Amino acid sequence: TYYLEMREQELFLPKAAPEHLRISLVDPPQPKLNRELYETVGKRWQWVDRLVWSNEDWQRYVLRQVVETWVGRVEGEIAGYFELEAQKDGDVEIAFFGLLEEFIGQGLGGPLLSRAIERAWEWPETRRVWVHSCTKDHEHALGNYLKRGFQVYKTEESSAGGL
C-alpha cells in the first residue's frame, strides 16, 4: 500500500479534461449510488472493506457534511467517480477513485483525478490532500497520482486483502 500526499497546492499538475467528459457533484447525496459505484468499480480491484456495510452504514457515511461524491460522465453514462472526505487538521482524503471497466484506457483517469484534487483544494482550511493506492489497483494508478504532483510518504506491506 502506498500512501501519497500533496501538502502544497502549487505542486498540483492538472490534466485537462476532454470535451466529452463531464464531471459533477452528486447533489443531493445518494447512498445507493455510492454503494453501486463502490461495488462496480471496486470489484476488479478487490475492494472489499465496505461490502459488509448495510444500507444504514452507507447512509451514515454518505450523508455526512464532510463527504462529497463526484461522477464523471461520457455521453450521459457514468464513467467513473471519486469520494472526498474532509478530515481533521485540514486533511482531505480522496477516499475512493476509479473508472468503470469499460472506460479504462480512454484517457479519463488523469482528468478525473485532476478534478478530485482541484476540488479538495477548494475546501476551506485544506492543508493536505492525501490518497492511498496499492499493488492491486490499476497498473497506472500510482503513476497517475505521481504525475498529478503527489509524493509517497509511507509504504506498507500486508497480506490482508482489500482497501
C-alpha positions as CSV (number, residue, x, y, z in Angstrom):
1,T,0.0,0.0,0.0
2,Y,1.3,3.4,-1.0
3,Y,0.2,6.5,1.0
4,L,0.6,9.7,-1.0
5,E,0.1,13.3,-0.1
6,M,0.2,16.8,-1.6
7,R,1.0,19.4,1.0
8,E,1.1,22.4,-1.3
9,Q,-1.4,23.3,-4.0
10,E,1.4,24.6,-6.1
11,L,2.6,21.0,-6.6
12,F,-0.6,20.1,-8.4
13,L,-0.1,19.2,-12.1
14,P,-3.6,19.0,-13.6
15,K,-4.5,17.1,-16.8
16,A,-7.2,18.8,-18.8
17,A,-10.5,17.0,-19.3
18,P,-11.6,16.1,-22.8
19,E,-14.7,17.9,-24.0
20,H,-16.8,14.8,-23.8
21,L,-16.1,14.2,-20.1
22,R,-18.5,16.0,-17.7
23,I,-17.7,15.9,-14.0
24,S,-20.3,16.9,-11.5
25,L,-21.2,16.7,-7.8
26,V,-23.8,14.2,-6.8
27,D,-26.2,16.6,-5.1
28,P,-28.3,15.6,-3.2
29,P,-26.1,12.8,-1.9
30,Q,-27.3,9.3,-3.0
31,P,-26.0,6.5,-0.7
32,K,-27.4,3.8,-3.1
33,L,-25.3,5.3,-5.9
34,N,-22.1,5.3,-3.7
35,R,-22.7,1.7,-2.9
36,E,-23.2,0.7,-6.5
37,L,-20.1,2.6,-7.6
38,Y,-18.0,1.1,-4.9
39,E,-19.2,-2.4,-5.8
40,T,-18.9,-1.9,-9.6
41,V,-15.6,0.0,-9.8
42,G,-14.1,-1.9,-6.9
43,K,-14.9,-5.4,-8.0
44,R,-11.9,-5.6,-10.4
45,W,-9.5,-4.1,-7.8
46,Q,-10.7,-6.3,-4.9
47,W,-12.2,-3.5,-2.8
48,V,-13.8,-5.5,0.0
49,D,-14.0,-3.4,3.2
50,R,-17.4,-1.9,2.6
51,L,-19.1,-4.9,1.0
52,V,-20.4,-5.8,4.5
53,W,-21.9,-2.3,5.0
54,S,-25.7,-2.2,5.5
55,N,-27.8,0.4,3.8
56,E,-27.8,2.3,7.1
57,D,-24.0,2.3,7.1
58,W,-23.9,3.8,3.6
59,Q,-26.5,6.4,4.7
60,R,-24.5,7.4,7.7
61,Y,-21.3,7.7,5.7
62,V,-22.5,9.5,2.6
63,L,-24.9,12.0,4.3
64,R,-22.2,13.5,6.4
65,Q,-21.3,17.1,5.5
66,V,-17.6,16.2,5.2
67,V,-18.2,13.7,2.3
68,E,-18.7,14.6,-1.3
69,T,-19.2,12.3,-4.3
70,W,-18.5,13.3,-7.8
71,V,-19.1,11.4,-11.0
72,G,-17.6,11.7,-14.4
73,R,-19.9,11.1,-17.3
74,V,-19.3,10.4,-21.0
75,E,-22.4,10.9,-23.2
76,G,-24.5,10.8,-20.1
77,E,-23.2,7.5,-18.9
78,I,-21.2,7.3,-15.6
79,A,-17.6,6.6,-16.5
80,G,-16.0,6.9,-13.0
81,Y,-16.2,8.6,-9.7
82,F,-14.4,9.9,-6.6
83,E,-15.3,10.4,-3.0
84,L,-13.7,13.2,-1.0
85,E,-13.7,13.3,2.8
86,A,-12.6,16.3,4.8
87,Q,-10.8,15.3,7.9
88,K,-9.2,16.9,11.0
89,D,-6.3,19.3,10.8
90,G,-7.1,20.4,7.2
91,D,-6.6,17.0,5.6
92,V,-8.8,16.0,2.6
93,E,-8.7,12.3,1.6
94,I,-9.5,11.1,-1.9
95,A,-11.3,8.2,-0.2
96,F,-12.2,6.4,-3.4
97,F,-11.4,7.0,-7.0
98,G,-11.9,4.8,-10.1
99,L,-13.3,4.2,-13.5
100,L,-15.8,1.7,-14.6
101,E,-14.1,-1.1,-16.5
102,E,-15.5,-0.1,-20.0
103,F,-13.9,3.4,-19.6
104,I,-10.4,2.3,-18.6
105,G,-7.8,3.2,-21.2
106,Q,-9.6,6.2,-22.7
107,G,-7.5,8.9,-21.0
108,L,-10.1,9.7,-18.4
109,G,-8.2,8.9,-15.2
110,G,-5.9,11.9,-15.2
111,P,-8.6,14.4,-15.8
112,L,-11.0,12.8,-13.2
113,L,-8.2,12.7,-10.7
114,S,-7.3,16.3,-11.5
115,R,-10.9,17.4,-10.7
116,A,-10.7,15.5,-7.4
117,I,-7.5,17.3,-6.4
118,E,-8.8,20.6,-7.5
119,R,-12.0,20.2,-5.5
120,A,-10.0,19.0,-2.4
121,W,-8.0,22.3,-2.5
122,E,-11.2,24.3,-2.9
123,W,-12.4,23.3,0.6
124,P,-11.7,25.8,3.2
125,E,-8.9,25.0,5.6
126,T,-7.3,22.4,3.3
127,R,-3.6,21.9,4.2
128,R,-3.0,18.5,2.7
129,V,-4.7,16.2,0.2
130,W,-3.9,12.5,0.5
131,V,-4.8,9.2,-1.0
132,H,-3.7,5.6,-0.8
133,S,-3.2,3.1,-3.5
134,C,-1.9,-0.5,-3.6
135,T,-0.5,-3.0,-6.0
136,K,-4.0,-4.5,-6.6
137,D,-5.0,-1.2,-8.2
138,H,-4.6,-0.5,-12.0
139,E,-1.0,-0.6,-13.1
140,H,-1.1,3.1,-13.9
141,A,-2.8,4.2,-10.7
142,L,0.4,5.1,-8.8
143,G,1.9,6.8,-11.9
144,N,-1.3,8.9,-12.3
145,Y,-1.0,10.1,-8.7
146,L,2.7,10.9,-9.1
147,K,2.1,12.8,-12.4
148,R,-0.5,15.0,-10.7
149,G,2.0,16.0,-8.0
150,F,1.5,13.6,-5.1
151,Q,4.5,12.3,-3.2
152,V,4.7,8.9,-1.4
153,Y,5.2,9.5,2.3
154,K,4.7,5.9,3.5
155,T,4.5,2.3,2.2
156,E,3.2,-0.8,3.9
157,E,3.4,-4.4,3.0
158,S,0.4,-6.5,4.1
159,S,-1.0,-9.9,3.4
160,A,-4.5,-8.7,4.3
161,G,-6.9,-8.2,1.4
162,G,-8.8,-5.1,0.3
163,L,-8.7,-1.4,0.7
